[in-house]
Amino acid sequence: MASETLNIALSSPPDRDELVAEIFVSSQQLAEINTQFGYFCVEIYPRQDGQPWVLDYRQFLQSLTEAKARLIERIGDLPADEA
């Protein structure tokens, strides 16, 4: 599991007012970055089989950074965001 590719997709889910970045491992959603509270927020989702996610730290951090960058490219940076 630790060496699987993480994929990023931008989407507009019906339960969100703004664009979000979704991070997937294969076809399972691992996380979502959204701005629903006025800052960049990460939601981590459980695996479908109930087991813990085991991820390469650098790859996961890189995917979070890339997902945020893609959101900024589309919606702009948030004034209160310092990271």
N, C-alpha and C positions, 0 to 999 in steps of 0.2 A: 504494500500500500504506500509506503513512504516515497517510492520513486515514480508514482503515477503522475501524469500530466494534469495540471490544474488549468482549466479553461475559464475565460471571463466572457460574460455576455452582458450588454446593457439592455435593460428592458423597462417597460412601464406597466408593472403589475396593477391590477384593478384596485388593490387595497392600499396603494401608495399614490400620493399627490404628485410626486416628482419621479424623475428617472432614477433607477437604481443600477448598481453593478452586482451581478450574481457570479459567484465562483463555484465551479463544478469540478468534481472528480468523476470521470466517466459521465454517466447520466444522473448522478446524485448531486443535489445542491449541497454544498458545504457551508457557504456563507453568503451574506448580502451586505453591501455597503449602501447606506441610504443617508438622506439628510432630513429626515422627518422631524427632528428636534432642533433644526437650525445649525447643526454641526455634523461632521461625518461620523456615522455610527456603524458599527459592525454587529451583525446578528449571525451567530453560529448555529447551524442546524444539526440535529442528531443524524447519525447514519440510519438508514432504513433497517439494518439488521440489529440495531441496538448496541453494536460494538463501538468502542472509542475510535475516533480518527487518529491515525498515526501518520504524520506528515513530516517531510523534510522541512526543518525550520526556515532555511534560506529560501526555499522555493515558495513556502507559504507567505513569508514576509514580502517577497518579490511580487507575488500575485496580489496581495493587498495594496502594495504601492502602485502597481500598474492599474488596478481597478479604480483606485482613487484618481489617478492621473487621467484616465479615460472619462470619468465623471466630470472632473474639472474642465477638460477639453470641451465637453458638451454643455455643461450648465454654468461654468465659471466657478471660481473659488469662493468660499464663504468668508465674509468679513471677519468673523470671530475665530476662524481656523488659523492656528499658528504652526501646525505641523505639516 
